[in-house]
């Protein structure tokens, strides 16, 4: 058996495929000692996500910092590590500075990323200018964002025509909706001033804005404009290919398993599937619930087709279930849940709280947050909720569970 890093990476992939994450992690650790960038990257992901062993995000950050510049994926994960505070003394400001530097160097993906973050920060003019620059360089996600905003005039912009043609050929669930939006040209005032971009992105723009109380007993709060629509589309688009049938947690073992109680598709944005837009969304959803971003699990995408549903359930870990022990020891209870509507079903699909006979459907960009524990920190059974069956169209949600303690400690 070959012991080259390339061979060890292949063996690790085979081990992951057969469900032996522990063996895969050991192989990646051995391969990383060669300093092969691909091996170091894969081992850093395993450490960051806790694949095959305990989470060690400081070590993951140190490893990925050492291969910064080796690939776009390594650079992206490096920025995610900075923004997620895996390394002591580093944080969002450092990540934003790295992103702007790479965007200024002419990287389309980083330029699009900065543009979407500007929209989240309320810097719409800068956001449009950055997205236009990225779209002109051939970035389809930037073109989709501008199309959502109505600035993709095919007669005025070559990239707009290419974006429309790409959507027409695709099976993207948003294709028909986006193509039906009337389009105009970008405002002539949308000029790019790099000196005015870094500071707005480096500041704390994560507050979700105006809110109103939906259910006082569980602090269920609705945010009418939690995310800009192009960012909602981006979260959906970047998760589509990874969607798989949803699972539930086995109360005895803590393992994931299929169950007719929950019928939908879902995926989790592991660190290697994220960029700073995903991290910023996690920060905002944590702020919606009143918790620091360090307490969040990873962002999830939920996708419901006609007939799919999630029967009444709670999000907290049942303290008496043997399968809950490990998670409760790791970072405490799931203290809060935040949701953002990425797409509403044409009919049905509401999130209903049966104890209060109250339902939330939401429009694109609208958010809902609620506390899963009471004031004493005990699980609150009043948070029982369900995803009602989708009767027509489809529904997509961004979902985030927020823990009592920092998720990166263990």
Secondary structure, 3 states (H helix, E strand, C coil): CCCCHHHHHHHHHHHHHCCCHHHHHHHHHHHHCCCCHHHHHHHHHHHHHCCCCCCCHHHHHHHHHHCCCCCHHHHHHHHHHHHCCCCCCCCHHHHHHHHHHHHHCCCHHHHHHHHHHHHHCCCHHHHHHHHHHHHHCCCHHHHHHHHHHCCCCCCCCHHHHHHHHHHHHCCCCCHHHHHCCCCCCCCCCCCCCHHHCHHHHHCCCCCCCCEEEEEHHHCEEEECCCCCHHHHHHHHHHHHHHCEECCEECCCCCCEECCCCEECEEEECCHHHCCHHHHHHHHHHHHHHCCCHHHECCCEEEEECCCCEEEEECCCCCCCCHHHHHHHHHHCCEEEEEEEEEECCCEECCEEECCCCEEECCCCCCEEEEECECCCCCECHHHCEEECCEEECCEEEEEEEEECCCCCCC
